[in-house]
Amino acid sequence: MIGRVRGTLAEKQPPHVIVDVNGLGYELEVPMTTLYRLPSVGEPLTLHSHLVVREDAHLLYGFFEKRERELFRELIRLSGVGPKLALALMSALEVDELVRCVQAQDTSALVRVPGVGKKTAERLLLELKGRFKAWEAVPGMATLVVEPQGIGAVSSAEHDAVSALISLGYKPQEASRAVSAIKEEGLSSEDMIRRALKGMI
């Protein structure tokens, strides 16, 4: 198991990043909540990771904080939830927001996530309720402060944002429409993704 990757951020192509560790590049898929907090390319970076071994691939997932990784692990333990759906949920909702949904058994935010219908949302919230009892007593459940960094070319940023949304399960038309609806100029792809997700949720 690869539990942590520490090195230099070599590439950032949402939702994938490559971390250079002494000349060896580790490709990790990250939720958008982690992507928003990454430093600029060329800067040092540490990600907490989870390795998923399949017959056709070894997939590495990265998280800015340990609690994000623990949430990911809780989610993929649930019936019918794979890594892709877990990342989609974590990209749409901060950890504490998801915990609040579980506490209130509120399906409204979850059903807007691709691949989650009302029945699925109700089942997920019910299954998570017991698992999250331990989380409620853990300090540090305050809202994450996410600060996007770095400004790229607008066309490239828009393309990256649309690609990231599609990889999360949104239809191409939905992704393009959500990004096009953002009127501000000069935004990074991370900021576009964040605003587009908030608009859809």
Steps between C-alpha positions, in 0.01 A plus 500: 500500500629845409376718786674828424668669205741786563680682220457782250178573314602433141166516317144600578236378256172479694412259643849350464830625638853370465734523798872467425672297772875494433445472126211252520163646408196375694167565331216551747134576455376755751159639602435861411516600868865390497569654159392845621769491769797385295804727465632621166680260268862467610418541869549229767193293585392219730185299431346225709424217262294188451593229250230305321620182327291369212565226248573754228656785698648631824328831578631751751271756663635804683359720775619821661398392851483163674134549585420531128671167440311344790171626356594353161570166667168509682315576177655222291410249773133568428307275267492636146753779562823480304790745493348706216172561685687564826710769330190653342335526843814646656541746213145628538501521880760591760555240772302697758220568250463129434502429873220755547298332221543167677401643839188660354436212256470770230504358147462832317872558437584137428242449225670770292820294487528292178407138562301569817121474484261554789493135607878474481540821700263375770685168523842669516390739773348219702813284472728793580303610804639223719853537366506876556411488869871476575571795268265732685722493808820567308643854529586687184174454314494870414450602141806454285654822374563456131707752311554437130848591383653583167345660194521334162378590153124534499442259210724238659339553841151460352603182319654354817192592702262336253719187482511473879120529529451233233741270685280544810202364306330813368380493140715702255213741433443555873870558560536745211187688602612528863844633403360736236266648761800635691537859385816599687821511300850391593392217730712189546356162402473412870289808570281430196441142616415620848250758378348264244448230763342748740268614221391144425459402864 
